[in-house]
Amino acid sequence: MVENISKSSVLDKSIQYWNPGKTKQWQRDGVDLVIGKREGYYLYDMDGKQLMDLHLNGGTYNLGHRNHEIISTLKNAMDQFDIGNHHFPSIARAQLAEKFNQCTPDNLQYSIFSSGGGEAIDVAIKSARYATKRKKIVSVKYAYHGHTGIAVSLGNERYSKPFLSEGNADEVVNVIFNDLEAMERVLSREDVAGVIIETIPATYGFPLPEPGYLEGTKRLCEKYGSLYIADEVQTGLLRTGRLWGFEYHGIKPDIMVTAKGLSGGIYPIAATVVSEKVGQWMNEDGFAHISTFGGSELGCVVAMKVLEISQRTEVVENVGYVARYLQAGLERIKNQHADYFTGIRQRGVILGLEFSKPDGAKDVMRALYDNGVWAIYSMLDTKVLQFKPGILLDQRYCDDLLDRVETSIAQVVRNI
C-alpha cells in the first residue's frame, strides 16, 4: 500500500532515493508537480491543483487517464489471466496478433510483443539485421527512439553519450530529416539494414515530413535493399487522424512499432509488427528473442480494447473535429501575437507550437502550468511546445483549453 505522505516528503525522497537531477530540473523549470488524482484528460497535483493534460506522457493517455472501458476490460481479464508464460502460445497473444494483421498493411504478418517502446525498437533493429544480413541503421538526426540498448544508440547523443552508447559509423548513420539527397547518399552504398523514422519526429518538435520525403525514402529502401522501419510510438493509434501516421503517405513499412498509447495508460505493452521476410528468424529459432513481460496476457487484452476504441467511426470523426476546432482557435491566438507565436505544426491532434525565442516553449510551458495546463517543451528544440490533446475531447474542454492558452501566451508576451 502506498503511504499517505506529504508532497514535500515525496520531493525529498525523490531527490534522495529516485532521480535527483530530474526532480531538481522540474523545480528549476517552475513545474513543482507531484501527480495525485488523475481522471480523463485532467491531472491533479498532490496539493489539489487541477491541470489539463496536454502532454499525455507522450501519447500514453491517448484515451484519457483511467479510461473506464480500459479499467473494466482489465478487471474482467484478471478473473482469468495473469502475465502468462512467454514461452507458450496463448489465447490473448494469438488474438492480438491477428488484430494487428487486420489493421496494418497487408505485407505485415507477425507481431512480436514487448513491455515498452524501447524494447520494441530493439526488436525491430535485430529483425532488420537478421533479414538483410547487414548491420548499419540509418536514423534521423535529433530523433529519439527510446533508451534501451540498441534504441538509445539511434538517437541524439544527449541520451547515448553519457552511457558510451553512441553507434559507430559502421552501425548507425544520422541524416537530416527531409533531406532525400542525403538519404540516398547513405543508402546507395548498399550496406544499410534499415531506415528508422518517426513519421513525425516528436522529441525534435514535430517537424512535418515534406511532400514526397517519406515516400521517396521508402522507394530508396526498395532500390538499395534496405528495410523501412516506421516508428509509430507517438504518431500511431489515431493521433494523426488515421490509425497509423504513415497511411497519409501510402507507405507499406517492412516493420512497424507501436507502444505508449497501446497500453491504454493502464498496462504496459508494445508491438513490433513485421513482414513475413523480416520475421523468418522465428521459423529458424523461435527462442532467439525472449521477453518475459512482452505480450503479457493482461496487456494483450487491454491492447485489443485500445485498438477497438481507436477504430470506432465516432472516435475517428471526433479526432477530425477536435483537430479542426483547435487549429482555428490557435490560429486566432497566433494572429494576435504573430511576432512571438510564429507557427503551428499540425497533423490531427499532433501539434507543435513554434515561438520566436530559442527557449520560448519553456516560457509558455511555465505560464500554462500556472494557468492549469500541462504541456511540455520539445527536449531537442526548446522553441517548440509539444501540444498533444487526446482523441476523445469535447468542445467544452477545447474552449476552456484555448482560453487558457490565450491568457498564458499574452502573459508571456507582456513580460518580454
N, C-alpha and C positions, 0 to 999 in steps of 0.2 A: 504494500500500500504506500502511495506517495505521501510523504509527510506534509502537513499543513504548516508551511513556514513563510516568513515574510519575504517580500521582494528583495530587500537589501541583503538578506541572508542568501537568497538564490544567487545574486550577483557576486557576493563574496565567495561562495562555494565554487561558482563557475570560474572565477579568476584563480582560485587556489587549486582546484582539482580537475577542471574541464579544459577550457581553452582561453587562457588569459589574453592572448593577442586579439582574438575576435571579440571577446566581451568588451575589452577596453576600446577597440576601434569603433564599435557601435556607439559607445558613450561619447567618444570624441565627435562622431558624426551627428550627435544630437538625437539619437534614437535609443532612448532608455527603456527598451521594451523587454518584458518577460511575459510571454503569452500565457494567459489563464484560460478562461472560457473561449470557445470558438464555435461559430454556428453560421451556416450558409456562407455568405461572402463577407462575413464580419469576423474580426479578431477582437479580443478584449485583453488589455494589459492587466496584470495582477492587481493593479490599483483601480481597475474598473474602466479605464479609458477605452472607448469604442473606436475601432479602426476599420474602414472599408478596405478589404484586402485586394489590392491591385498588383500583388506580386505572385500570389498563389503558389509560392515555393517552386517557381519555375514551371507552373502549369500542373503541379501535383493536385491542386484543388480546383481543377477544371470544372468539376461538378459541385463545387462548394465544400465547405468543411462539414464533416459528419453528415453527409448526404443520407437521408433516412432510408432510401431504397438500397443503398450500398450496405449500410449497417444491418438492415433487415436480412439482406442476402447472406451476409457473413454469419449472422447469428443462426440462421437456418442451416447453413453449411456446417457449422460447428456441432450440430446434432449427429452428423455422420462422418465428417472428415477431420483430419488434422494436417500437418505438413505433408505427410505421406513419406514414401521411400523413393528417392530419386532414381534408384536402380531399376525399378519395375514400371511397366505400363500402368496407367491409372485412368479412371473414368474422366476426371476433371481435365487432366492434361490432354488426353485424346480429343475431348470435345472442344477445348480452347484452341488447340492446333488446327482443328477443322474449321473453326470460326475464322481464324486468320487466313486460311486458304481461300475462304469465301469472300473476304473483304479486302484482299490485296490483289495486285496484278496477277494475271493467270500464269506468269512464269515462276512465281514464288510457290514453293512446295512444302518445305519443312519449317517448323517452328522450334527454336531452341530457347528454353526459358532460363532466366536469371533472376537474381534478387534485386538488381538495380541497374541503372543505365550504364555505368562504367563497365561493369562486368559484361553486359550485353555487347558493348563496343569491343571489348577484348575478344569475345567470341566471334564477332564479325571479322576482325582482322585475322584471327587464327584461321578462320574458314577461307578467307580470300587467299591467304598464303598457301593453304593446302591446295586449293583448286587451281592456282596458277603456277605453283612451284616457284614463285618469286617472293621476295621479302619486302621490297620497298613499298611504302604507302605515301600517297600524296594527300595532304590536308591543307586547309586554308589558313593563311597567316592570321593570327589573332582568333583562331577558332577555339572552341572548348568542347571536349568530348568526354569529360569525366576525369576522375582522379585515380583510377586503378592502374595496375602495372603497365599495360600497353597503352590504354586510353590517354594517360597523362602525358605520354611522350609525343602525342599528336598535336597538342595544343600549345598555347602560349607559354613561353619559358618562365613566366611568373609562377606557374604551377609545377613545372617539371624540374627547373634548375635547382631549387633547394634540396631536391632529393636525388640529384645526379641522374635524372631520368630522361634527359634530352635524347631524342633519337638521333643517331649519327646519320651522315649523308647517305649511307647505304641502306638505311632503314626508313627514314622519314624526310620528306621534302615539303616545305611550305611554299604555297603560291598565293599571290594576291587574289582576293575574291573579285570576280567579274572580269578577270584578265584571261581571256581564252587563248591568246597567243602564248602566254607564259605556261598555261596548262599543256598546250601541245608541245612546247619545247621539252618539257619533262617527260611526257608520255611517249614521245616519238623515239626515245631510247629503248623502248620495248622491254623495260626491266621493272615495271611497276605492277604490283599485285592488285592494288585497288586505289580508287579515289574516294575519300570520305568527305561528305559535305553536309552540314546542316542546311536544310532547304532555305532557311533564313537564319543566319548566324546570331544567336541570342546574346551571348556574353559580349559580343562586339557591337551591340546596339541595334540589332535587327536591320542591317543594310539589306535592301531588297535585291534579288538577282535581276540583272539587266535582261531585257528580252533576248532570248536565244542562248544565254550563258549556260544554264543547266542542260538544255537540250544539246548544245554544242559539246559540252563536257561528256555527256553520255555517248554521243557519236564518236568522239575521240577515244573513249574507253573501248568501244567496239572495234575501232580501226586498229588500235595498237595492243589489243589483247589484255586490257585491264578490266577490273570489275568496278561497277558503280555502287557505292555504299551510301544509302540515304539515311542520315541521322535525323529521325523524326521525333526525337525525345521531347522537344519543346514545340514543334510545329505540327505534330500529329494530333489525332483524336478530335478533329473538327475545329481546331483553333484558327485555321486559315479560312474556314467556311466550307472546306471539303475534308473528308475523313483523314486524308494524308496530303500534306502540302505539295508533294511532287506531282499530284494529279493535275495541277494547273499547267504543268509543263509537258504533259503527255509522255512522261518517262516511266519505264518499267525498270526499276533498280534491280540489280542482281542480289542485293542484300538490303534489308530494311531493319532499322532498330527503333523500337518504341519502349517507353518506360514512364516514369513520373505519373502522369495522369491515369495510366493503365491501372494503377493501384486504387483509384478512387479516393486517394488520400487516407486509406484505411488499412490496406495490406500490401506490403512491398512485392512488386513483381515487374519483370521486364521481359521483352521478347526480341530475339533476332530471327527474322524470317528470311529464308534463303532459297535460292533456286535449287533444282534437283542436282545440277552440276556442282554447285558450291557445297551442298550437303552430302556429297558422296562419301565423305570421311565416315559418316555414321553407318554406311554399309560395310566399310572396311573394318572399322573398330568403333562400335557404338560407345565404348567406355573411354574413348580418347579425351573427352571433356566431361568433367564431373562438377556438379554444383549441388551441394546438399540441400540448400534452400531454394534453388532455382526451380520454378514450377511447383512451388508449394500448392497442394491441392486446394487449400483455402484461398490462396491468392488467385488460382485459376478461376474459381467460381466468381470471385469479385471481378476479375478482368472480363469475364463473359458478360456480366451485368453492365460494366462500363461500355463495352462495345455495343451492346444493345441500346442503351440510352443514347449513345453518340450517333446512332444511325436512325433514330426516330425522325420522321418527317417534320414534326413540330419543333424539334430541337434544331434541326438544320435550318429551318426557316427563321427561328429565333436568333441564331448567330448572325444571319444576314441582316436582320432588323437592328440588332444591337450595334453591329459594325457601322451601318449607315448612320444611325442616330448619334453615336459618339463622334463619328467623323465630322458630321455637320456642326456639332457643338464645339468640338476642339478647333475647327477651322475658324469659327466665330471668335473664340478666345485668342487664337493666333493672330488674327487680323487686328485685334486691339493692342497687341504687343509685338508687332512684326519685327522690331529691331532686336528683340530678345528671344522670343519664341519663334524660331526660324523654319521649322519643318515638322512634318508628320510622316513617319514611315509606317505604312499600314498594309496588312493583308488580313482580312477578317478581324478577329479580336486580338491579333498580334500587332502591337503598336510600339514605336519608338518615338518619343517626343524630343526634338532637337532644340538646343539652346545655343546662343552665340558665345557664351563664356565657356572656357575649357572645362571648368567644374560646375557649369550651370545646373546640371542634373542633380548634383549634390545639394545645391542651394534650394532647388524646388522640392527635392525629397524632404528636406527639413521642414519647409513651410507646409507641405502636405501633411506631414506627420503631426505638426501642431494643430492642423485643421481636421484631423481624424481620417487621414487616408495613408495607407502604407503602400508605397511603390518604391522600387529600388533603382539606383543608377546602374548603368552598364559598367561592369568592372573594368573593361578594357577600352572604354570610351566614355569618360565621365561628363561629356556634354550631352549625352543621350540618356533619357529616363526610360526604363522599361515600364511599359504600361500594359497590363495583362488582365483585362476584365474576363470574368467567367462566361461560360456559354449559356447559362440559364438565367441571366439577369433580366429584370423587367424595367419598364420605362421609369418607374418611380425611383429605382436605385440609380439609374443613369442620370436623371435630373439632379438628384442630390449630389452625385459624384461631380458632375460638370460645375455645379455651383461652388463646390469646394476647390476644384481645380482653378476656376476663375479667381476666386479670392486669394488663393495661395500664390499664383503667378503675379497677381497685382501687388501683393505684399513684397515679393522678391524684387520686382522692378522698382518699387518705391525706395528700396534700401540700397540700390546700386549707386 
